[in-house]
Amino acid sequence: MPINEKYAGAVGRAREQRDKIRGKSSLELRIPDYEDLQISYKLMSEKVTEEVAKQIQKAQRSERGNLVIDAAVNFLISACRAVQVRSGESGKFEDLVDDEDQPVRFDETLAEFLGFEFETAKDVLLETFSPKGDEDGLRRNPDAPMDHFQALASWRRGRAHEIDSDLLGES
């Protein structure tokens, strides 16, 4: 069906915008207080997202805040496509890869690179986002993972424009 000429420009722009939306398969977010480190998250399936939503609802009903953070952290670990670092050559962010050219995620390689010990992927994520103080053992940014979780939720709803611009990484 031919389009009325007065709408042709807007429809053409909308088509380009739709193509851009379809092509966006990852979201890059900076980790607070790091200038050279960010995380690239992949789009997760509806099934996985619904399961996490159920876990969070259950945790909220239990009134145990740590269960909410646990569910969010587990989602971030699953959604992590790669940890990215700023390249010294170009100044742009690139996937950090291990010796086998595999993307580094919240794993032993990241812990080794950043110089701390860990037991689980959750430990790696928490120690990266919120390192413990040397003397008091308190986490420095304890709620930082929740900012990433909320940003991913906004992105999934098509509301990336609502994400705090300080959190948005470079792609």
N, C-alpha and C positions, 0 to 999 in steps of 0.2 A: 504494500500500500504506500503510495507516495505521501511524503510528509509536507505539510503546509510550509511554505518557504520561510515564514516568519519564525518558525520553531527550529529550522534546520541547524542553525549555529548552536543552540542550546542542546539539542539532541546529539549533535556530533561531539560536543564537549562531554556530555553525560556518558556517551559510549566510551570515550577515552578514559574517563574517570572509572568506569566499570572495569575496563581492561586493567587499569592500574590496581584496583582492589583485588581482582582475580589473581594478579601476579605477585601480590604481597604474601609470601609464605613464612616470613620470619619477622621478628621484632627485636631490635637491639636496644638494650637498656644498660645504662651506666650503673655501676655499684657505687653507692655513696662514699665519698672521700677518696676515691681512686680516680686518677686522671688518665691512666693508661690501661685500664681494665674494664671490660664490659661483657655482657652475656648476650648471646644470640639465641632467642627462643623460637622453637618451631610451633606451628599451629597444631594443636592436639585434636584428636577425634572427639566427636560429640559424646561417645560412650565414656571415654576417659574423663572428660570434663564433668559429665553428669555424676559419675562415681565420686569425684572429688567434692562436688557440690553437696552430695548426700553426706559425705564424711564431715564436712564443715557444719552442715545443719545439725547433725548429731552432736558434734563437739560443742556447738553453741548452746544446745539444749542441756548439755551436761554441766555447763557453766565452768568448764575447765579450759581456760584460755590457751594452755600449752597444747591441747589437742587441735585447736584451730590452726595454730602455727605449724604443728606437725603435718597436718593435711596440706597446708599451703606449701611447705617446704618439699614434701614428697612430690607435689605437682610441679614445682619449679625444677626439681631434679629430673623428672620425666620429660619436661618440655625443653630442657636445655639442649640446644643443637650444638653449641660450641662456646667455649670461653674465648674471648677475643682480646688481643693486645694491640697497642699502637705500635706500628712498625717504625723503627728508627729511620728507615730510608725515606718513606713517603709521608710519615706522620698520620697515615690512615690506619684504621683498625683492620686487623686480619685475624682469621682463625688461628688460635694457638694449636699447634700440632705436636704430637709426640715423635719418637724416633721412627715409628712405623708410618708416619704421615697421617695418623688418625687424629681427629679433633679431640682436644682436651675438654673434658667436662668436669663435673664435680667428682674428681677421682684422685687416685694416689699421685698421678703426675702433677696435678695442680697443687696438691699439698706439698709435694717435694719442691716444685718451683718456687712456692711462696714461703717455704721453710718452716712448716709445722707438721706435727704428727696428728693422725686421725685414726678412727676405727671404721666409720661408715661414711657414705656419701653425704648424709645429713650433717655429720661433723665437718666435712670439707666445706659445704655450703655455709654453715653457720660461722665457721672460723674465717671464711673469706669475707662474708658480709659484715660480720660483727666480731672482730678479734677480742679475745679476753685480755684484760689488763694484766701486766706482769705482777703487780703487787696485790691487787684486790681480787683478781679472777673474774671481775664483772665484764660482761659483754659491752662493747662500746656503742654499737648501733643495734640493739636487740630487736627492733621492729622493722629493720630495713628489708628483710625478705618479704614482708607483707606489702610493701610498696610495689615490688615487682609483681607479686600475685595480683594485686588490684589493677596494675597497668595491663597485665595480660587479660584480665577479665574485661577491661574497657576495650581493648583491641578486638577481642572476640565479639563484642557487641557492636563493632563498627564505630566506636567512639574514641579512636586514637587521639583525636584533637583534645580530649579531656586529660590526657596524660601529662603530668608535670614536665615541662620542657627541660628542667634540670636533670630529669631521669632518662629522657630519650637519648639513646646512643647515636653514634654515627653509623650509617650503612654504606 
